[in-house]
Amino acid sequence: MFWVLTGIAAACLVGSLVGVALTTRAYTNSSPTMENTLHIGDRLLVSKGAGIRRGDIVVMQIPKLAPAGNDTFVKRVIGLPGDHVACCDADGRVTVNGKALNETYLTAGTVPSTIKFSVTLSSSQIWVLGDNRAVSMDSREWGPVPRADVVGPVLAITRDGSFTSIRTPQTYVSDGLAPSDSRTPVFVVLLAVSGAAVVLLLILLVTGIVRTIIRHRRRPAQSGFQSGFQP
C-alpha cells in the first residue's frame, strides 16, 4: 500500500505540472490600453484554447497586425461571432445586439468611443476594444479580428505579489450577454492537485523514515535475544 500510494502521488504531481504547462501561459502586460483594469507589468495567466465569453479579457496573436508573429495584444471581447456591435446609442454607449453596455471598467473620464461603428460579425469574427479607449488601437481601427487568433482568456493576474481572478463584468450578465461567472481556472485545480500530491509525498516520506528507524532498532534486540537463547 505504501508504494502504491507513493506511485499515485508521484503520478498526480507530474501529471498536474504537465497539465499546467500545456493549458496555461503567462504574459507580461506592456501596454496602457487596458488601464485601469490591467497595469503595465502585470503578469497575465491565460487559459490556452479555452472558450471565450463577451466581456472576457483575451490575449491575441494577430499575424496581419504583427508580421513577425511574436507581438501579442490584450483586449476585451465586446462581440462574439454573429453579434451586431454598434456605437453609439442616444446615451453614447456601445451596444451589442441592441443591448447597451454600462462599461464601468473604462478608464475614468473615457467615453465609450469617439469613433462610430455598426458591424455584424461573421461566424469566425469577434469585436475587441481596450478599456483605455483614448489610447487603444482595437477593432475600431482594425475591424473585426479572427476568433482563431485568440490565445485564450485572461483568468487571473498577479500584481505586486497579489493574485486576482478576472470575472465577467456585471453589465454583460445583467444584459443577458454572458452567464454569471463561476469559472474556476484549470490551472488552479491542477495546482491544487499538485499541492495535495506534494503533501501526500511528504507524509509518505516521513512515514517511510519512521518505519525504517523502528525496524533498525528492533533488529539488534531480536538478534541479541536469538543469540542468548539455548534450547
N, C-alpha and C positions, 0 to 999 in steps of 0.2 A: 504493500500500500504506500509505503514511504516513497519508493522510486516511481510508482505510478503518479502520485501527486506531484512529485518533482518534475516529471516529464510534462504533465499537463500545464503546470505553472510556467515552465520554460517555453512551451509552445505558445501559450497565450501571450507571454511577454514579447516574443519575437514576432508573432503574427500581428499584434496590435501596433507595434512600432513600424512594421512594414506597411500596415494599413494606413497609418498616419502619413507616411511618406508618399503613398500612392494617391491619397484622396485630398491632401491638404498642401497648399503652397503659401508661403509668406512673402509679402511685398512691402516695400517701404514707400509711403506716400511722399511724393516730392513736389506736389503741385498745390497751390492755394485754391483750386477751383471747386473743392468740396468743403471749404470752410463755411460755417464753424463746426460742421459735423465731424470732419476729419481735419487734423492739423498736419503741417509738414513734419515729417519724421515719424509719424505714427506707423506702427507695424500692423499690416492688414493680414488677417488669417482668412484665406479663401478656400471654399469647398469646391474643388475642381470638378467640373462636369455636372454639378448639381442643378436642379431646376431653379428657375428664377420666377419671381413674382413682381407685380407692379409695386414700386416703392423700394425695391432692393437696390443696394449699392453694389455695383459689379466692377470687376477688373476685366478689361478687354484688351485684346491684341488685334489691331485693325491694320492688316498689311497695306492697304491702299493709302492709309494716313502715315504709316511708318514703313517706308520701303525696305529698311534693314530688317524689319520684322522683330526688333528687340524692344521697342518702346511700348509701354503699357499706358492705358487710360483708365481713370477711375471716375465713374459717373453713376447717376441714379436712373433706374429704369422708370420711365413715365408710362410708356405704352408697349403692349405686347403685340405679337403678330395678329393682324385682323382688326386692331383698335383704330379708332379715329381720334387723333390728338389735335388740339387747336389752342390758339391763344389770339386774342384774349376775349373773355366774356365781358358783360357790361360792368363787372366789378374788377376787371383787369386780371382775372385768374386763368390759369391753364385748365383746360377741360379734357377729360378722357371719356369718350363715348357719351358726351353731353353732360357729364358729371364734373362739377367744379372742384378743384383741389384746394384745400386750405393748407398751404405749404409752410407750416410753422418752422420747418427746418432750414429755411432760407436764411442767408446771412442778413443780419439786422440792416434795415434800410434798403434792401434789394427788392426790386419789383420782379414779379414772375418772369416777365420778358418784355424787352423793348422791341423785339422783333416779332411780327405777327406770322403765324403759320396755321395751316389747316391741312392735315395729311392723313390719309388712310393707309395703314401699313399692310404690306403683303404678308403672306404666310411664313416668310423667312426673315422678317424685319422687326426691329424694335426701335423705340424712340428714347433717347437718353439726354439728360440735362445735368449740369453741375448745380450744386447748391449755392455756389457763389456766382450767380448769373452774370454779374457785371464783368467778370474776367474769364468766364468759362467758354471754351470752344467746345461745341457739342452739336447735337442734331440740328440746331437752328442754322448752323453753317454747313455741317456735313450732310444733312439729310438723314433719313433712316439708316441704321447700321445693321449688318448681318447678325442674326442671332448666333450663328456659328462662330463668330469672333469673340464671344464671351467666354472667358476662362472659367468664371464661376462667381457666385455671390460672396460678398464680404459678410461673414457671420460674427466676427469679433475683431476687436482691435486691442493692441497693447500700447499704453502710453505712460511714460514715467513709472514703469513698474506695475501699473494697474491693468486689469483685464476687464473689458467692457463688451457685452454682447450687442450686436446690432439688430434691432427689431423693425418690423414694418411700421411706418408712420401711421398714426391713427386715422388720418384723413382717407387713406385707401381702404381701411377696414370700415369706417363709417359710411363711405360711398358704395360699399359692396364690391370694390375693385380688387380686394385681396382678403383672404381669411385672417382671423386673429392669429398672430404669430406665436406659435408654441414650439417652434422647431428647436431641436437640440443638435448642435453641430456634431457631425460624425466624429471629428477629431476629439471632442470632449469625451464621448463614450469610449473611444479607443484608448485615450489617455487614462481614463478611469480603470479600464480593464488592465492596462499595463501596470498601473499603481497597485491594484489588487494582487497582480501576479508577483510583483516585487515583494510585497508584504508576505505573501504565502511562501516565497522562496526563502526569505529571511527566517520565518518561523521554522521552516523545514531545516535550514542550515543550523539554527540553534539546537533544534531537536536532535539532529544527527550528531552534533558535537557532544551534547549531554549524554546521549546513548553510548557514544564511543568511550567517553571518560568513565562511565559507570561500568562498562564491560571490562576495561583495563584494570579497574580497581578490584573487580571480582575475581579475575584470573589468578593473581598471586595468592589470594586467600584459598581458592579452590585447590591450587597446586600444593600449597602447604598442608592442607587437610589430607590430600591423597597421599603425599609422601610420608606422613606420620602415621598412617593407618596400617596396622598389621592384622591379617586375617587370623 
